[in-house]
Amino acid sequence: MADVVMPQMGESIFEGTITKWLKKPGDRVQRDEPLFEISTDKVDAEIPAPSSGVLEEIKVPEGTTVQVNTVVASISSDGGAQAPTPRKPALKEESVAEAAAPAPIPTSQPKAAHPAATTPPPAMAEPKEVIEFPPGEEEDHVRSSPLVRRIARENNVELSRVQGTGLGGRITKQDILAYLEKGPAVAAATGAARAAVSQVPAPAAASSPAAIAGESVAMSAMRKIIAQRMIESRRTSAHVHNLFEVDVTRIVNLRNKLKGRFEERYGTRLTFMPFFVRAAIIALEQFPIINASVENDSIHYHRHIHVGIAVALDWGLIVPVLKNAEEKNFLGLQRGITDLGERARTKKLVPDEVQGSTFTITNPGSFGAVFGLPIINQPNVAIMGVGGIAKTPLVITDKEGTDSIAIRSQVHLTLGYDHRVIDGAIADQFMALVKKTLENWAEEIG
């Protein structure tokens, strides 16, 4: 008999919420096959079975939050008769039985006061894995497990031709077996129908679940934790905001001129975000108090600049962290931002990539907001909000002092800061330098 435990995915992670069981008692499971889903304040993820056998008992029901190392289920290793007989696939049965199907590993969990004392089994002891295993010999954008890739190799199947119905479009074992058994056309039609059903977000997993007017829908576990963190931040930090109008016409023109060449040369889109990140880094180096945090009665000045960049997801919000951002050139910033954003949306981040930020940037302008007044991401002492870029008539003064009205591209930037640590004069000087850097952009962009 093997115990299934809630895994610990980082040093400061002490609990997780079970949102869905993917198997029921009596079902046969393979080692590393997805067994249940958990939800955190960062991401939702699947947890694999620690061993092969039959799921004997589920000890913790869906919707329950438990500490790490808590036993949540048990698996018998005798492969008893309760297991259903699988439908024979169109390939050697031995090939499937010999391999295991690893599933995503979750990122950081919400903090709790005390960790559990028990020790997890060896299969769960190494948490430093990505949420999705890399695709190996297949194309990078094809999401699948080693078992699926092995079956595909043994049967000369290109995974890009297989319809994935798993989490985020991942190709499951059932998908590849259906492809082999029914043929490409039928499998694709069946997979598409299955995917359409499986991708409808359930109320327990969605950030803003659809509901009929007049009904009450329970908050998802992630939504509850986000709410808790926001209230904690409001209670912890003395929030103050300032607002700066910035003329970004120079940057808009530069991007429009170079974006095609940039993407062709470097294989990544040229966005506005690295301009704002780079301007913030320059200002943070001049005003290190903005890159600090409060530790009891002390102010800790961080040696490096780790920029958290808020990413909106269909089911909530996540803040992946661009580590040592001050060491990166413009191209490095753009690649890092793009990479973190893509992997945040496909749940491929590792736990370390969603912790340790020293300053945060959020971009409500991407949805059309003129500006926002964001809540500080603890334990940071400041967060910068980037509003939407819009053309507007501005009064322009030339070198001779003559005023004229011109159509310019403008953005509103806000800084939310902790008044326990940062005085208004420092916050304003910080933002004035960000504004100056953006309006007089002179750096090479690659």
Long-range contacts (C-beta under 8 A, 24 or more apart in sequence): 1-56, 1-74, 1-75, 1-76, 1-77, 2-50, 2-51, 2-53, 2-74, 2-75, 2-76, 2-77, 2-121, 3-50, 3-71, 3-73, 3-74, 3-121, 4-35, 4-36, 4-49, 4-50, 4-71, 4-72, 4-73, 4-74, 4-75, 5-50, 5-68, 5-69, 5-70, 5-71, 5-72, 5-118, 5-120, 5-121, 5-124, 6-38, 6-47, 6-60, 6-66, 6-67, 6-68, 6-69, 6-70, 6-72, 7-47, 7-68, 7-105, 7-106, 7-120, 7-124, 7-127, 8-68, 8-69, 8-109, 8-115, 8-120, 8-127, 9-105, 9-106, 9-107, 9-108, 9-109, 9-127, 9-351, 10-107, 10-108, 10-109, 10-127, 10-351, 10-352, 10-355, 12-108, 12-111, 12-355, 13-68, 13-108, 13-109, 13-110, 13-111, 13-351, 14-67, 14-68, 14-109, 14-110, 14-111, 14-112, 14-113, 14-114, 14-115, 14-116, 15-65, 15-66, 15-67, 15-68, 15-109, 15-110, 15-111, 15-112, 16-40, 16-65, 16-66, 16-68, 16-106, 16-109, 16-110, 17-63, 17-64, 17-65, 17-66, 17-221, 18-60, 18-61, 18-62, 18-63, 18-64, 18-65, 18-66, 18-72, 19-44, 19-62, 19-63, 19-204, 19-205, 19-220, 19-221, 20-62, 20-202, 20-204, 20-205, 21-58, 21-62, 22-46, 23-49, 23-55, 24-55, 24-58, 25-55, 25-56, 25-57, 25-58, 26-54, 26-55, 26-82, 26-83, 26-84, 27-54, 27-55, 27-83, 27-84, 28-52, 28-53, 28-54, 28-55, 28-79, 28-83, 28-84, 28-86, 29-53, 29-54, 29-55, 29-75, 30-100, 30-101, 31-100, 31-123, 32-100, 32-101, 32-102, 32-103, 32-123, 32-145, 33-100, 33-101, 33-103, 34-101, 34-103, 34-104, 35-73, 35-103, 36-72, 36-73, 37-205, 38-106, 38-109, 39-204, 39-205, 39-220, 39-221, 39-222, 39-225, 40-106, 40-107, 40-108, 40-109, 40-110, 40-221, 40-222, 40-225, 41-108, 41-109, 41-110, 41-222, 41-225, 41-226, 41-228, 41-229, 42-107, 42-108, 42-109, 42-318, 42-319, 42-349, 42-354, 43-106, 43-107, 43-131, 43-222, 43-313, 43-318, 43-344, 43-347, 43-349, 43-354, 44-106, 44-205, 44-222, 44-315, 44-347, 45-104, 45-105, 45-106, 45-107, 45-131, 45-347, 46-103, 46-104, 46-106, 46-167, 47-103, 47-105, 47-106, 48-102, 48-103, 48-105, 49-75, 50-75, 50-121, 50-123, 50-124, 51-75, 51-77, 51-123, 52-77, 52-79, 52-100, 53-77, 53-78, 53-79, 54-78, 54-79, 54-80, 54-82, 54-83, 62-204, 63-204, 63-221, 65-221, 67-112, 67-114, 67-115, 67-116, 68-109, 68-115, 68-116, 68-120, 69-115, 69-116, 69-117, 69-118, 69-119, 69-120, 70-116, 70-118, 71-118, 89-177, 89-180, 89-181, 90-177, 90-180, 90-181, 91-151, 91-154, 91-155, 91-177, 91-180, 92-154, 95-150, 95-151, 95-154, 96-147, 96-151, 96-173, 96-177, 99-146, 99-147, 99-150, 99-151, 100-146, 100-147, 101-145, 101-146, 101-147, 101-148, 101-172, 101-173, 102-133, 102-145, 102-146, 102-147, 103-145, 104-131, 104-132, 104-133, 104-167, 104-347, 105-129, 105-130, 105-131, 106-131, 106-351, 107-131, 107-349, 107-350, 107-351, 107-353, 107-354, 108-351, 108-354, 108-355, 110-225, 110-228, 110-229, 127-351, 128-350, 128-351, 128-352, 129-350, 130-348, 130-349, 130-350, 131-343, 131-347, 131-348, 131-349, 131-350, 132-168, 132-170, 132-346, 132-347, 132-348, 135-159, 142-171, 143-168, 143-169, 143-170, 143-171, 143-346, 144-170, 144-171, 144-176, 145-170, 145-172, 145-173, 147-173, 148-172, 148-173, 148-175, 148-176, 151-176, 151-177, 151-180, 152-176, 155-180, 162-187, 162-191, 163-187, 163-188, 163-190, 163-191, 163-192, 163-195, 164-191, 164-195, 165-191, 165-194, 165-195, 165-198, 166-198, 167-347, 168-346, 168-347, 169-195, 201-314, 201-315, 205-315, 206-314, 206-315, 207-313, 207-314, 207-315, 207-316, 207-317, 220-315, 220-316, 222-315, 222-316, 223-316, 226-316, 226-317, 229-378, 230-375, 232-378, 233-375, 233-376, 233-377, 233-378, 234-375, 236-378, 237-376, 237-378, 237-381, 237-418, 237-419, 237-420, 238-418, 238-419, 238-420, 239-375, 239-376, 239-416, 239-417, 239-418, 239-419, 240-416, 240-417, 240-418, 240-419, 240-424, 240-427, 241-373, 241-414, 241-415, 241-416, 241-417, 242-414, 242-415, 242-417, 242-424, 242-427, 242-428, 242-431, 243-371, 243-412, 243-413, 243-414, 244-412, 244-413, 244-414, 244-415, 244-431, 244-432, 244-434, 244-435, 245-410, 245-411, 245-412, 246-410, 246-411, 246-412, 246-413, 246-434, 246-435, 246-438, 246-439, 247-394, 247-408, 247-409, 247-410, 247-439, 248-272, 248-275, 248-389, 248-409, 248-410, 248-411, 248-438, 248-439, 249-408, 249-409, 250-439, 250-440, 250-441, 251-275, 251-409, 251-438, 251-441, 252-389, 252-409, 254-441, 254-445, 258-445, 262-445, 262-446, 265-446, 266-331, 266-334, 266-335, 266-446, 268-334, 268-335, 268-338, 269-334, 269-338, 270-334, 270-445, 271-334, 271-337, 271-338, 272-386, 272-389, 273-309, 273-334, 273-337, 273-361, 273-363, 273-386, 274-330, 274-333, 274-334, 274-337, 274-445, 275-438, 275-441, 276-361, 276-384, 276-386, 276-413, 276-434, 276-438, 277-307, 277-309, 277-322, 277-325, 277-333, 277-337, 277-361, 278-330, 278-333, 278-437, 278-443, 279-433, 279-434, 279-437, 279-438, 280-307, 280-359, 280-361, 280-384, 280-434, 281-305, 281-307, 281-325, 281-326, 282-433, 282-434, 282-437, 283-430, 283-431, 283-433, 283-434, 283-437, 284-326, 284-359, 284-430, 285-326, 286-430, 286-433, 287-426, 287-429, 287-430, 287-433, 289-381, 289-421, 289-422, 289-426, 290-359, 290-381, 290-382, 290-417, 290-422, 290-426, 290-427, 290-430, 291-358, 291-359, 292-358, 292-381, 292-421, 293-358, 293-379, 293-380, 293-381, 294-379, 294-381, 294-418, 294-420, 294-421, 295-379, 299-421, 302-358, 304-358, 305-358, 305-359, 306-356, 306-357, 306-358, 306-359, 307-357, 307-358, 307-359, 307-360, 307-361, 308-357, 308-359, 308-360, 308-361, 308-377, 308-380, 309-337, 309-340, 309-341, 309-360, 309-361, 309-362, 309-363, 310-360, 310-361, 310-362, 310-363, 310-374, 310-377, 311-340, 311-341, 311-344, 311-345, 312-366, 312-367, 313-344, 313-345, 318-344, 318-349, 318-354, 319-354, 319-357, 319-360, 319-377, 320-344, 320-349, 320-353, 320-354, 321-353, 321-354, 321-355, 321-356, 321-357, 323-353, 323-356, 329-444, 329-446, 330-443, 330-444, 330-445, 330-446, 331-445, 331-446, 334-446, 359-383, 359-384, 360-384, 361-385, 361-386, 362-386, 364-388, 365-389, 365-411, 365-412, 370-412, 371-412, 371-413, 371-414, 372-414, 373-414, 373-416, 374-414, 374-416, 375-416, 376-416, 376-417, 376-418, 381-417, 381-418, 381-420, 381-421, 381-422, 382-415, 382-416, 382-417, 382-418, 382-422, 382-427, 382-430, 383-415, 383-416, 383-417, 384-413, 384-414, 384-415, 384-416, 384-434, 385-413, 385-414, 385-415, 385-416, 386-411, 386-413, 387-411, 387-412, 387-413, 387-414, 388-412
